[in-house]
Amino acid sequence: MSDQTQNNVVFFSGENVPLEMHKARMVQRVRLLDVDKRLEVITQAGNNTFLLPNRDVFLDMLTDSGVNAMSEAQYAAMMLADDSYAGSETFYRLEKSVQDFFGTEYFLPAHQGRACENILATAYVKPGLKVITNYHFTTTKGHITRQGGEVLEVVGPEALKTTSQNLFKGDVDLDLLDQFVQKHGPEKIAFVRIEAGTNLIGGQPISLANTRRVAEYCKSHKLKLVYDASLLADNLYFIKTREAAYKNKSLAEIVKELGSLMDIIYFSGRKLGCARGGGIATSNKEDYLKMRDLVPLFEGFLTYGGMSVREMEAMSVGLRETLDFHVISQTPIFVEALGQELQKKGVPVVTPFGGLGCHVDASSFVDHVPQTQYPAGALAAAIYLTSGVRGMERGTLSEQRNPDGSEVLAQMELVRLAVPKRVYTLSQMKYVADRLGWLYQHRKMIGGLEFIEEPKTLRFFLGRLKPVGDWQEKLVAAFKKDMPTGL
Ligand SMILES: Cc1ncc(COP(=O)(O)O)c(C=O)c1O
């Protein structure tokens, strides 16, 4: 399963082309609205790309969550699903897949990644406790702070630089980890959390060597180590291709090694396994029992955990397919291809290229927009206006205000153009780069945004904003001058 044909095909022309090792046999029609209509639509959506109806989106690059293409084997498996409230055969198949994949003993199903986080936080986080992590994720932090806990981050300084030579920007700074443990004492640490493919800093991987050192540290300080494996597929690709010690190890061996280092693993099955669901795996019976009773309370009975059995079957197959190099390489090689096209046009992007998507550096793209006017949010709205492409703000808008109402200014202002696995073509990536290239030349026309409706928690999902001034109308007029069809 893990041959690397793709990497061994060299184009005679010398071009670097991300060659697909699959073909599409089912397709979905998309439509591209003209720029006047796009202005209407983004205004109705409160300039929040989460609120755009998908029918008005040309290329949906919001996320890879639940929207990766599934394989024929996954669809076939869905037909075999055993629908039963309790004791479904489907559950035992999924449990076996998870055991085979991570090498863990127990499995708890949950309807998606954040549901696992809710269970974990409810079980282990109490007011005043800390969770130390390489970098937070929005929903993870939401669940930890909801229980009265605090999140402390321990990535190194390179992680927050948009351009760097560091191939593993998700690595934990062990000195910083130790400083926090010494300062607060191990009894105040609910757990240490490692996030594979660090989402909010540009899909940046953590090396297995670093993961191993963190695990050793946690063991010697009696700290529980939790692995968020939602973005493991991309991280796995980078361990295999960037970490010399693992070049000749099979993907299955690498995942087993990772699994053996953790006390608890959880994942969003909307990402890992290319279906829709989630789950928690552990070999520790005490941890299993501590979390087990929360599953029927929050999710559903222990043998489905809020998931559809059809999705569970697809996830079982999807986990096995994660051990196929050509499946896990798909996002990283397309991210690189898109990133290189963008760089040719001068567009600032996060480097080294990571997984998950191409991350545009909004703090440089629109350096004239103050952080309090949400530069990444404004850029995401401007990208939709000029291309019909839906990206996601990952900056100050995605932060939560301090209790006193002041803004938490994000350490990075990014627009993520997610590249779901096996969904888009190279010509579509070229279109994205072309339109962003145009926008970059007109970047000074982009202005800020301000809230008109601001939810208290996870405001980026449902908040509504308006442009500061009439920059959007002016941008549309400039676009029509260069693209008279408005498309
Ligand atoms: C690293 C990480 N953890 C957790 C989650 C939450 O998963 P879900 O969206 O399935 O709730 C996500 C989703 O994007 C994620 O990227």
The ligand as an ORCA input file, in Angstrom:
! r2SCAN-3c Opt
* xyz 0 1
  C      -6.295     19.792     15.174
  C      -7.772     19.730     15.334
  N      -8.301     19.282     16.469
  C      -9.627     19.200     16.642
  C     -10.504     19.580     15.645
  C     -11.982     19.509     15.881
  O     -12.540     18.505     15.114
  P     -14.055     18.560     14.593
  O     -14.144     19.658     13.602
  O     -14.301     17.208     14.029
  O     -14.901     18.835     15.793
  C      -9.997     20.044     14.449
  C     -10.901     20.476     13.375
  O     -10.573     21.217     12.498
  C      -8.591     20.123     14.284
  O      -8.031     20.584     13.146
*
